[in-house]
């Protein structure tokens, strides 16, 4: 039974629309209820918000195109001033219902001119008898324009006395839009993030025709099991799925396994997905480089210029400061005497130490350390004598700015600032070499 029903549109059209917007049926149904029939007055302004890749832009474009509703779609990032934005709306409106596109430039300096020219354009295109939709994507950019632009768009239906609905698409909530002086309140609609079940359903629809749907669904399940905790961006996951599928199919193509042999397929793809976590998600290499790396079966670090962090250049003492910070974050305080003093005396191994040394400190994560401990370790690992000058302290501040160190607490604490080292062991190894 179809989820979308509306008396103004054919059932076949709604069924096709439903197939194009999986997992967004409730939001589309709500929009259809708000829109009503073509000739009915719709709500003056609608505010749709949600995180990136939650389907806001895609659903609106698909809905308006499939139902063939007259609309104007403008990205506010591309048209970043009020004049560019208003002129683009008028240009698109000229070709809204015409068979031949008329894209003549219409000068529009302010919103008063826009209202006058908008009425003329609606009359010339014979759109008075149906609702016209103006969709402003990335609408948070409107806050950077003149103070009257956002309130005027919210009540454009009243200002023009025409059947027009303005739809604002944004990644931030309405409370961050509302002007201090007040304005017309739009109808707000929230697009929640896709759940793992939704992502599984959407990504599984793109399976190649030469493989069965169950085989591709099993691959998507493995992909989401690896990447879902760190990446929930649908576009990013679609890119990863397309890029890594050929590697997953290798045992099937070579005849070493069949489509149901999930254990062999998983063992083949597991190390490959671990490498993908370091490379493709961060876009440190292009897709062509990644595919070449697949064929050569090399390590990600073999590509020149792969990781900006691995090849970062730091001043001389900043490198030692970072190494000292790593040692302070991952070594217990009680071991400093053993590691950094030549004549540390005899160290008793108590049962407490034996019990806790079984757990790797790398699994527990970095621990905060005070500034004086960092400097003490620095003095012990640098060959020549280092004076605690302003240069050293400024380099610590630079490491915090570069997010290689993080400050825990505040600068004005009486016992001095505390820091954590945020870089990995591989990074420190590269620096230490």
C-alpha positions, -999 to +999 in steps of 0.1 A: +000+000+000+015+034-010+025+058+018+018+089-003-018+098-011-032+131-024-064+137-043-048+163-066-021+141-081-024+107-099-016+076-079+011+065-104+029+098-100+029+096-062+041+060-064+070+070-086+078+099-063+078+075-033+103+053-050+127+082-056+126+095-019+131+063+002+130+068+040+116+103+036+079+094+030+066+112+062+084+145+053+071+144+017+036+135+030+037+166+053+049+188+024+021+176+002-004+184+029+010+219+033+011+225-005-024+214-011-037+216-047-021+238-073-047+266-072-049+267-034-031+292-013-002+275+005+016+286+037+035+319+030+069+305+042+083+271+052+116+266+070+132+231+065+163+223+086+185+193+093+221+182+093+241+179+060+231+150+038+197+145+054+180+149+020+165+184+022+177+197-012+172+164-030+136+159-016+125+194-025+140+192-060+125+158-067+091+167-053+088+199-073+101+183-105+080+151-104+048+170-096+057+197-122+050+225-099+062+260-110+093+268-089+125+287-086+155+271-070+185+293-059+216+285-039+223+314-016+261+306-015+263+312-053+243+344-051+258+359-020+244+394-022+208+405-021+210+421-056+224+389-072+199+368-054+168+389-064+180+391-100+185+354-103+150+347-090+136+370-116+157+355-144+145+319-134+110+332-131+110+344-167+116+309-180+094+291-154+066+282-177+079+293-211+090+269-237+118+292-248+141+303-220+143+341-216+173+349-195+176+386-202+192+405-173+167+424-152+184+451-129+170+450-094+186+472-068+163+467-038+133+447-025+108+474-036+119+469-072+118+431-068+082+432-056+071+453-086+091+432-111+079+399-095+043+409-100+050+417-137+068+383-142+040+363-126+014+381-148+035+376-180+040+339-172+003+333-164+010+319-130-017+337-110-039+306-108-014+283-092+012+284-063+047+294-072+075+281-050+107+300-044+133+276-028+163+292-012+190+266-004+217+273+022+194+300+035+217+308+065+235+331+041+205+354+042+216+365+077+247+382+061+225+403+037+205+435+045+183+433+075+151+436+055+158+407+031+149+377+054+117+393+069+105+403+034+110+368+020+090+354+049+060+375+040+064+377+003+029+364-003+015+394+016+038+420+000+031+408-036-006+397-031+003+366-052+000+329-045+037+323-037+054+302-011+091+307+000+109+276+012+141+281+032+166+251+034+192+253+062+215+233+084+208+254+115+177+259+136+152+287+132+161+303+166+194+313+150+176+331+122+149+350+140+157+388+140+158+407+172+129+429+160+107+400+153+093+387+120+066+365+105+071+329+118+075+303+091+062+267+093+092+247+105+099+211+093+128+190+106+146+164+085+163+139+110+195+121+102+193+088+083+195+058+107+218+029+098+187+010+086+178+039+063+214+041+049+214+003+043+182+006+023+193+037+003+228+024-005+215-011-014+193+004-042+224+012-063+236-024-068+252-033-101+230-054-124+257-081-128+254-090-091+225-100-070+208-076-047+215-098-016+252-099-025+254-061-027+233-057+004+258-079+023+286-056+011+268-025+022+262-041+056+300-047+060+308-011+048+284+004+073+297-018+101+332-002+095+323+034+087+290+042+104+306+053+137+328+078+120+309+089+089+271+092+085+272+115+054+252+097+027+272+113-002+305+102+014+292+067+020+280+064-016+315+074-028+331+048-005+307+021-016+314+028-053+352+030-048+357-002-028+332-026-044+356-039-070+380-050-042+351-068-025+343-087-057+379-099-064+375-134-048+342-139-068+358-128-101+388-150-096+367-180-086+382-183-051+348-178-035+311-176-043+287-148-035+276-165-003+311-171+011+310-141+034+340-151+055+364-151+026+349-119+012+353-102+046+389-113+051+397-099+016+381-065+021+390-059+058+426-046+054+415-026+024+387-008+044+412+000+072+434+018+046+403+035+032+396+049+067+430+068+065+427+080+030+394+083+011+373+096+039+397+125+045+401+131+008+439+130+011+443+113-022+421+114-054+400+085-065+424+077-093+453+075-069+433+053-046+424+029-074+461+028-085+470+020-049+445-009-050+461-024-081+496-021-067+484-034-033+506-009-015+503+010+017+487+044+019+519+060+031+537+050-002+519+078-020+538+110-021+522+138-002+495+115+011+490+128+046+496+164+055+500+154+092+526+128+086+548+152+065+542+183+086+572+205+091+577+219+126+604+240+142+633+222+159+621+225+195+585+221+185+593+185+175+609+178+208+580+194+226+555+172+208+575+141+216+577+151+252+540+158+252+533+123+238+555+107+265+537+127+292+503+118+279+508+080+276+534+073+304+523+072+340+538+099+363+555+072+384+576+060+355+592+094+348+620+088+373+628+054+357+628+066+321+644+101+323+669+099+352+703+081+348+707+073+385+671+067+395+680+040+421+662+008+426+625+006+415+603-018+434+578-036+412+547-038+434+516-059+427+497-027+419+522-018+391+521-054+377+483-054+376+479-022+358+508-025+333+490-053+316+466-027+300+481-007+272+480+030+278+473+035+241+439+018+246+431+041+275+438+073+255+459+104+263+460+117+299+463+154+308+497+166+322+509+199+337+532+223+320+561+217+344+561+180+337+562+187+299+592+210+303+610+185+326+607+157+300+618+181+273+650+190+292+658+153+297+654+143+260+671+172+243+709+168+241+719+204+247+707+227+275+674+245+268+665+277+286+628+282+294+625+313+272+595+330+256+603+312+224+596+278+240+563+289+254+552+305+222+559+271+204+537+254+229+509+278+220+515+272+183+511+234+189+478+241+206+467+263+176+476+235+152+455+211+173+485+188+179+480+196+216+448+205+234+445+226+265+425+211+294+409+237+316+417+274+315+448+296+313+440+314+346+441+283+368+463+287+399+482+254+393+490+262+357+476+250+324+472+213+316+476+197+282+468+166+262+487+152+232+462+145+203+485+129+177+490+092+170+520+069+176+527+068+138+529+106+138+553+107+167+575+080+150+577+101+119+586+132+139+612+112+160+630+099+128 
